[in-house]
Amino acid sequence: MPSSTKLEPSNREIASLGQRIHGRLIRPTDTGYADARHVWNGMIDRYPALIAQVVDQNDVAVAIEFGRRHGMPIAVRGGGHGVAGNAVCDSGLVIDLSGMAAIEVDPVGRTASAEGGVKWGGLDAATQAHGLAVTGGLISTTGIAGLTLGGGIGWLMRKFGLTSDNVVRLHMVTADGRLVVAESDREPDLFWALRGGGGRFGAVTRIEYRLHPVDTVFAGMVMYRAERAADVLALWKRLCDDAPDELTTVASFLRAPPAPFVPESLHGQPVVAIVGCHVGVAAAGAEALSELRRFGPPEVDLFGPMPYVALQSMLDAGAPFGIRAYWKSGYLRGLGPKEIETIVSQTAAAPSPFTQVHLHQMGGAVSREVAGPTAFGHRDAAYLLNIAGGWAEASDDAANIAWTRAFWSAIRPATDGAYVNFLGGDDARLLREAYEPEALTRLEAIRAVWDPEGIFSTL
Ligand SMILES: Cc1cc2nc3c(=O)[nH]c(=O)nc-3n(C[C@H](O)[C@H](O)[C@H](O)COP(=O)(O)OP(=O)(O)OC[C@H]3O[C@@H](n4cnc5c(N)ncnc54)[C@H](O)[C@@H]3O)c2cc1C
């Protein structure tokens, strides 16, 4: 039955679906519906007809078959962090994988196998117990699935590649309810697409990763008052130009938190922070960051040796669940005085103290396709800018969205390409910019094979 043909499920059919799955089926009138429909971005306010909180592969297949038979839009939810909100849909079926959170680590073979509902905090803790890690996201509550399928940038990427570069195998339930395994010599087209092409080919129930020895890293951040931002960014650019692959940094504009490690006079003040991680010999990390740490000196210097797993939750407080968010992002062609001036002046006008602006240092192993070709685009980019508008009250929506858009218009001519995982709900046009033209054509052809009726939600 084509997805465009609606065949409203009867109460009896819904009850039967509830009995066939081992997990929980939630209807709008059920307790827990309000919590279950919410995602990280508080701007997303959608009302699915059904939420299937699945616990195994069979549940996923049964739910997909049901949704398809009734012509319902289907949204697959991993960690619910997608800012565009594609993990939830209006009047359709949400397949929520958060109950599928099993993780197995093979410390000898240096691999990890994790179900589609796992979050980075869980995977990092499990792998770090063996002194191992895979490139993961910067916030521990982000889902591994959405992040991996779109590429995956994080502190280890310049040394070990993107998260998706370290995927060895994926298990996916297809639009017609079959289980498929994709790896380099099985379904190679799908394997290529699922590493960077985003979550629109099926429901990925398990991902297997190659791990690397990572234990203590030299990491932390320095913080300067925002008045010095232009000089700090110019220095950071030089640091990026010369950085070894072991070092990955992010320049962040934010308000200083009222934390014990921040001088009281700085609490709530606009600051620019350089956050970083050096994976390797600690002395080499200290050396690579020495000029930055001497510059000024900074108001706050938290760099030092720390367990990688501790770094992986260090920034969590800045990304609370339910914050209202509107993002614009793109790769920067360069970071000269003009771009720095635009970024600094636009950031200074941000209406909300919860807004952050991030400049991710790219390059290193990311630019070298360490695991062979994948769908991920723009590997040659040096910087990824993310204007992460964030605020608390709906009454502030208009002002914050307008500010983000104005910033984006000002910097857009200096950008080239987009990162699919940072796209917002009104960025459908930018999806094309996430990939080179041949890759986009190939992705669309692969999607036509695996989801010919377009039942899975996408931008
Ligand atoms: C606070 C915050 C921090 C972030 N930090 C980083 C970072 O450090 N590095 C980085 O690269 N990105 C980061 N991101 C972006 C992140 O990669 C994307 O938001 C990603 O989509 C999140 O995955 P998720 O599973 O949590 O999201 P969801 O909202 O659940 O899903 C996002 C998309 O992926 C699809 N999807 C999810 N799970 C599956 C699955 N199992 N099978 C098929 N499709 C699926 C969904 O249908 C949806 O289209 C961050 C986002 C936020 C909000």
The ligand as a MOL file (V3000), in Angstrom:
LIG
                    3D

  0  0  0     0  0            999 V3000
M  V30 BEGIN CTAB
M  V30 COUNTS 53 58 0 0 0
M  V30 BEGIN ATOM
M  V30 1 C 22.9720 19.6130 22.1930 0
M  V30 2 C 23.4420 19.0280 20.9100 0
M  V30 3 C 24.7650 18.6760 20.7690 0
M  V30 4 C 25.2270 18.1410 19.5760 0
M  V30 5 N 26.5500 17.8160 19.4620 0
M  V30 6 C 26.9970 17.2510 18.3150 0
M  V30 7 C 28.3500 16.8560 18.1840 0
M  V30 8 O 29.1480 17.0030 19.0760 0
M  V30 9 N 28.7310 16.2900 17.0140 0
M  V30 10 C 27.8710 16.0950 15.9760 0
M  V30 11 O 28.2790 15.5790 14.9490 0
M  V30 12 N 26.5790 16.4670 16.0910 0
M  V30 13 C 26.1290 17.0330 17.2430 0
M  V30 14 N 24.8150 17.4010 17.3340 0
M  V30 15 C 23.9390 17.1750 16.2150 0
M  V30 16 C 23.4960 15.7200 16.2330 0
M  V30 17 O 24.4360 14.9410 15.5490 0
M  V30 18 C 22.1750 15.5690 15.5320 0
M  V30 19 O 21.2180 16.3190 16.1990 0
M  V30 20 C 21.7560 14.0930 15.5040 0
M  V30 21 O 20.7340 13.9480 14.5890 0
M  V30 22 C 21.3090 13.6360 16.8590 0
M  V30 23 O 21.0240 12.2900 16.8580 0
M  V30 24 P 19.8320 11.7580 17.7720 0
M  V30 25 O 19.7400 10.3030 17.5680 0
M  V30 26 O 19.9850 12.2860 19.1540 0
M  V30 27 O 18.6420 12.5580 17.1250 0
M  V30 28 P 17.1430 12.2530 16.6880 0
M  V30 29 O 16.4690 13.5800 16.8000 0
M  V30 30 O 16.5480 11.1170 17.4080 0
M  V30 31 O 17.3230 11.8880 15.1800 0
M  V30 32 C 17.8450 12.7750 14.2420 0
M  V30 33 C 17.6140 12.2360 12.8490 0
M  V30 34 O 18.2130 10.9580 12.7240 0
M  V30 35 C 17.2220 9.9720 12.4930 0
M  V30 36 N 17.5190 8.8130 13.3180 0
M  V30 37 C 17.7790 8.8080 14.6350 0
M  V30 38 N 17.9900 7.5630 15.0480 0
M  V30 39 C 17.8400 6.7710 13.9690 0
M  V30 40 C 17.9360 5.3860 13.7560 0
M  V30 41 N 18.2390 4.5600 14.7570 0
M  V30 42 N 17.7220 4.9010 12.5110 0
M  V30 43 C 17.4340 5.7310 11.4910 0
M  V30 44 N 17.3290 7.0620 11.6390 0
M  V30 45 C 17.5350 7.5660 12.8660 0
M  V30 46 C 15.9170 10.6010 12.8960 0
M  V30 47 O 14.8240 10.0210 12.2280 0
M  V30 48 C 16.1280 12.0420 12.5410 0
M  V30 49 O 15.9260 12.2460 11.1740 0
M  V30 50 C 24.3300 17.9460 18.5140 0
M  V30 51 C 22.9840 18.2840 18.6630 0
M  V30 52 C 22.5490 18.8200 19.8440 0
M  V30 53 C 21.1210 19.2220 19.9940 0
M  V30 END ATOM
M  V30 BEGIN BOND
M  V30 1 1 1 2
M  V30 2 1 2 3
M  V30 3 2 2 52
M  V30 4 2 3 4
M  V30 5 1 4 5
M  V30 6 1 4 50
M  V30 7 2 5 6
M  V30 8 1 6 7
M  V30 9 1 6 13
M  V30 10 2 7 8
M  V30 11 1 7 9
M  V30 12 1 9 10
M  V30 13 2 10 11
M  V30 14 1 10 12
M  V30 15 2 12 13
M  V30 16 1 13 14
M  V30 17 1 14 15
M  V30 18 1 14 50
M  V30 19 1 15 16
M  V30 20 1 16 17
M  V30 21 1 16 18
M  V30 22 1 18 19
M  V30 23 1 18 20
M  V30 24 1 20 21
M  V30 25 1 20 22
M  V30 26 1 22 23
M  V30 27 1 23 24
M  V30 28 2 24 25
M  V30 29 1 24 26
M  V30 30 1 24 27
M  V30 31 1 27 28
M  V30 32 2 28 29
M  V30 33 1 28 30
M  V30 34 1 28 31
M  V30 35 1 31 32
M  V30 36 1 32 33
M  V30 37 1 33 34
M  V30 38 1 33 48
M  V30 39 1 34 35
M  V30 40 1 35 36
M  V30 41 1 35 46
M  V30 42 1 36 37
M  V30 43 1 36 45
M  V30 44 2 37 38
M  V30 45 1 38 39
M  V30 46 1 39 40
M  V30 47 2 39 45
M  V30 48 1 40 41
M  V30 49 2 40 42
M  V30 50 1 42 43
M  V30 51 2 43 44
M  V30 52 1 44 45
M  V30 53 1 46 47
M  V30 54 1 46 48
M  V30 55 1 48 49
M  V30 56 2 50 51
M  V30 57 1 51 52
M  V30 58 1 52 53
M  V30 END BOND
M  V30 END CTAB
M  END
